[in-house]
Amino acid sequence: MTLLRDVTLRDGLQLTGKLLPTQTKVDLVRALLAAGVPELEIGSLARGDMVPPLADTLDVVAALTPEELERCWVWVATPRHVEKAVAAGARNVQYCFSVSDAHNRANIGRDTEVSLAAMPAAVEHALGAGGRIELCLATTFTCPFDGPVDPDRVLQIANDPRTEGACDIVLCDTLGQAIPSQVGALLTRVREDSPARRMVFHGHDTWGQGVANSLTAVGAGAEMVDGALGGLGGCPFAPGASGNTASEDLLFALRPDWLTPEVLAGLVERSEDLLAELGEPNRSRAVQGVRSEASAFAWTAGPRA
């Protein structure tokens, strides 16, 4: 069964102008886990002055129980980030860098090779603490500065021995410019021609292809796809990147066993409240569907009272 990872509390919050209180974040983590969402991305060790909405990530980690943290991921970019995350109690980290040097310099401040060379130390810190680490590759399809990315470069990194120890490989359509045929082709190559790892697809919906790309990724072997409530989010260091694929849209399409019309309606209500608090638009089409008056359809809940 394909899993949804909700990334609202990391990728979703990166571009928001309003800061969420730490307790609000903790409450949302617990609400999503209680609803049945299998895994969450809950924050980042990026510099707080560069990404203020995520500056309290370690406080969020510290507020959660070990059982909750088993289902949560924290974004990291250096071995030192891993040390700080696991010291706070994090169990799972996403070691992320870009396939494109230009974006890696804009996002992390170094060439891709420097990030790749540091990965063995990051793996050692994560596994030494009994945790898990993902190889997370941004700009696997296009770069906002250099344009199309060569799939061979993605395979080269996926097969680099310095990435050994990663339990997952995350392929990110950072700009939301990929189309299903590209997604299917790249994920198939990675699945067939690189070490066996759980495959994860992280898509954005900039060009309206988020759900289509995610379903294509599933067909090509992805075991998890990322989404954010209401399609919130984007990368502050990638001009042209808009919101993530909406979690509600992915759930409606994937229909995991735990999802019922009542659970989806509850998630929609959470999404509406969150985006209203942040002053952000809700881009989810499934939210519109849930709020419709098509009373003969079990998945509709009608307008909110």
N, C-alpha and C positions, 0 to 999 in steps of 0.2 A: 504494500500500500504506500502510495506517495504521501509524504508528510508535508505540512505547511509549517514554515518557520515565520513567525510574525516579527518584523524588524522595525515596528513603529518607534520603539524607544531608542533606536540608534539612527539608522538611515532615515527614518521618518522625521525625526526631530532636527536634523542637521541644519535645515534652512529656515526654521521657524524664528520669528522675531521675538516671540514671547517665551519666557522660560517656565517650564513646569516645575512645581515644587517636588522635592524628592519623594515625599510621602504619596503624592499623586502618582508618580511613576511606580512606586512599590505597590500601590493599590491596583494599578493597571496590570502589572505583572501577575499578581495573584488572581485577578479576575479572568485574564486570558488563560492561565493555567487551569483554573477551575472549570472554565468552559470546555476545555478539552484540547486547546491548541498544544501540540506536542512539544514544540521548541520555540524559544524566543531569543531575539537579539536585544540586549538590555542596555547597551552603552558602548562607550569608546574611551580609550586612553589617549586620544588625540589631545593636543594642548588645549586647555580650557579657554585661553585667550583667543585661540583660533576658531574654536567651535564651542561657544558659551553654553548652548543648550545641553551639552553632554559633560560639563565640567564636574558634575556631582556623581559621575558613574560609580566611583569607588564607594560612595555613601549608599547608593542603591544596592550594590553588591553586599555591603556589610549588613544591610537591613533584612536580607533574605536568608532563609534557612538552607542548610546543605542540601536538603531534598529538593527545594525549589531551584537551587543553583545547578543541579544536575541537568536541568532542562534549559539552561540559559547560556548564552554566548556573549563574550565581550570582544570587541574589535581591538586589535593591537597591531603595531607596525614595527616594533623593535623588541629585542630580548628583554630590555629593561621594562618595557610595558608588561611583558608576560610576568616578570618577577613581581611587579606591583599588583597585577590583577590576582595572581594566585595567593599572594600574601593577604589580600583582602578577603579571600574566600572563593574566588571564581574557580570553577572546575573546567570550563571550556573556553578556549580562545580562538579567534579567527586571526591568523597571521596574514595580513593583507598587503599586497603591493600590486603595482600596475604592470601589465605586459609592455605598455608604452613608456619609454623613458621620460618623455615630455610630461605625461600626466603624473608619473611617479615623483618627478621633481616638484611639480605644482602641489601635489597632495601630501607628500611625505618629506620632500626636501632632499632627495638623493636619487641617483640612477637606479634602475631596476637591478642591476648586478650587485650593487651594495646591499640592497634589501635581501636578495637571494643568498648572498654570501653569509648574511647574519642569521639565516633561518635555522641552521643546525643548533645554534645556541638557544634560540627560542624554543625549538622542539625539546631540547634537553631540560630547560626550565619547566615546561608544561608537563612532560611525562614524568619528570622527577618528583613533581608534586602530586602525581596520581591523576592528572587531568588529561584532556584531549586537546588536540590542536588541528586546525584546518589550514590547508593551503587555499587562500582566497585570492583569486586573480581578477583585478579590475581591468577595464578596457580590453576585454578579450575579443571584441568585434570592431569597435571604432574608438579613436582617441579624439578629444576635442581640439587638439593642437596639430596632430599629424595625420588625421584621417583614418582610413581603413587599416586594420591590424592584420598582419600575416598570420594565418592559422598555424603555420609551421613554427612560428615563434611561441605560440601557446603550447604546442606539443613539446618543444624543446624545454620549456620550463617545467611542464608536467613530468617530464622524464629525467630531470636533473636529479642526480643522487642527493643533492643537498636538501631536497624536499622530503626525503624519507622520514617516516614517523608521523606524517599527517594522516589522519583517519579519513578526511574528506578532501575533495577538491571542489571549490566553488567557482563557477564560471559566471562572470558578471557582464551583463549588457548595460554598462554604466550609463550610457547616454540614451538607451531605449531606441537605438537606430537600427537594430538588427531585425531581420524578417525571419519567419519560421524556417525557410529552407536553409538559411545560414546557421540558425540555432541547431537544427537537426544534424546538419553536416558536421559541425564542430564537436558537438557532444558525442556523436557516433565515433568520430576519430579518437577523441580522448578516451572513450570507453574501451575501444578496441586496441589502441596503440600506446597506452600508458599504464602504470601500475594500478592494480585494482584498489579502488577507494570508493567510498560512497560519493556519488555525484550529486551536486547541488547547483541549481540554476537560480541566479539572482537577476530579475528583469525589471526594467522600468517601462512606463507606459507612454513615453513622450509622443510616439507616433501611433498610439492606439493598438499596438501589437502585444501588449503585456501578457494577456491571457493566452492568446494564440501561441506566442513564443514559449510560454511556460508549459502548455499542453504538448507542444512539439518536443520540448526538452524531456518531458516525462516519457513520451514515446521512444525517445532515443536513449533512455536509461537513467534519467535523473530520478533519484529517490527522495529528493526534497526540493521544494521551490519556496522562494522568499516572497513575502508581500507585506504591505503596511496598511493599517486601517485607513479607509477613505482615500487610498492612493497618496497618502502624505509622503513628502520627502524629496530628496534629490541630493546631489553632491555639490558642496560649496566651491569646490576646486575644479569643476567640470562645466564650463559654459555650455548651456543648451540642455543640461540634464534636468528633467522635471521629476514628477512624483514616481514612487514605486508602483508596481502593479498592486491593485487593491486586494487586501486579504479577503474581503467579502466576496469579490468577484472570483478569486481562485477557489475559495471554499464552495461557492455555488456550482462551479464547474467540476470540481474534483469529487464532491460529495463523500468525504471520509465517513467512516462508520459512526463516529461520535457526533456528527453534525445532524441536527434536527431543525425543522423550521423554527422551533422555539429558541434553540441555541443561536441560530443565525440572527433572529430578531433581537436577542439580547446583545449580541456583538454589534449589531447595527446601532442600537441605542448607545452603547459605549462609544462607538465611533463618532456618532453625532455630538455627544457631549464633549468629547475630547477636542474635536475640530472646532466646535463653537468656542471652547475655552481658549484655544490658540488663535482664533480669528482666521482660520484657514478654510478654503473651500473643500467640500467633500466630492471627490471625483469618481467614487464608486458607482458603477451602473447597477450593481446588485442592490445597493442601498436604495436607489430609486425604485427598483422592482419591489423590494420589501415594502416600501411605503405606498405602493400603488393600491388601487381599489379593485383589483382583479380577484374578487372574493372566491371564485371557484378554484383558485390555485393555492395549494397548501402552503407555499412558501411566502405568500404575501401576508403582511400584518396590518396593512392600512396605515393611514396618516397617524402620526403620533398624537396622543391625547394632550 
